[in-house]
Amino acid sequence: MNEVLLAQLEEMSSLMLARKDIATILEIDQEDFNDFLSDKLADPWKRFQAGRMKTIAQVRKSIFELASNGSSPAQMEAMRLIRDAQMDDL
């Protein structure tokens, strides 16, 4: 995959699209696309994960901002995220 496709892959994964949908948009055979993502040390997998993780980080940032501003549902979700992070750190 060239840099243009990698950038598009990261952008599409940041929208939480399914792998098959990303393959369709990028006009890549679904089996070939899955092969690209099978190597966890290669750039396609890293860019796919980066797109996903950046969106998750943005959403979590919003949750903590809403929690800080007094949103009870956001505070409950923030506390769950904090507990999960603490458990993951053990």
N, C-alpha and C positions, 0 to 999 in steps of 0.2 A: 504494500500500500504506500502511495506517495503522500507527501505532506498535506496536500489538499484533501485527499480522502480521509486522512487521519483527523484533520481539523473538523471535517463534516461529521465523522464518526463521534468525536467528542461532543460536538454540539447536539447531535441527535440523541445521544445517550443522556445528555443533561436534561432532556425533555422527558426522560423516563419511558421512551418508546421501547417496545419489545424488539428483541434481536431480529426477528423475521421482518418487522416493519422497517427497521434501519437498513437491512439488506435490500429490501424492495426499493426504498428511497435512493440508496446509493447505487442501485442497479448492479448488485453483486449477487451471484448465485448463493442461496441460503446455506448450502453445504460448504461452499468456499468461505463464506463469511464466518461460519462456525469454526472452520479450520483456522482462520486468522486469529480467532479469539481463544483458541485452545492452548496456546503457549502463554502462560501467565507471566513470563519474563519479557515478552516481545511488546513492541510499541502499540499494536492495535489493542491488546488487552489493557495496557496501562492507560491509554487514552479513553477507552470505553469506561473503565473504572473512574478515571479522573472526572469525566463528565457527570457520572452518577454522584460521586462524592461531593463535587462542588455544589450541586443542587441540594443535596441533603444538608450540607453546611449552611447554605443560604436559608433554607426552611428553618433549621434549628436556630439560627441567629434571629429570625423573625419571632420564633416562639419565645426566646429569652427576652427579646425587647418587649413583646406583649406582656409577658409575665412581670417584668420590671415596672410596667405601667399599670399593673393591678388586675389584669385579666385572670380570673379564677381558673378557667379551663387551661389557659396557657401556663399558669403556675403549677397546676397538677401535672401537665405534660413535661414541664421543665424539671420538676422533681423526679419524675420517672426517668428522664434522660440522665439526670445526675446519678441516680441510683444505678442505672445500667452501666454508666461509665465507671463508677466506683467498683462495681462487681467485675467488670472487664479488666480493671487494673490489678486485681488481686492475683 
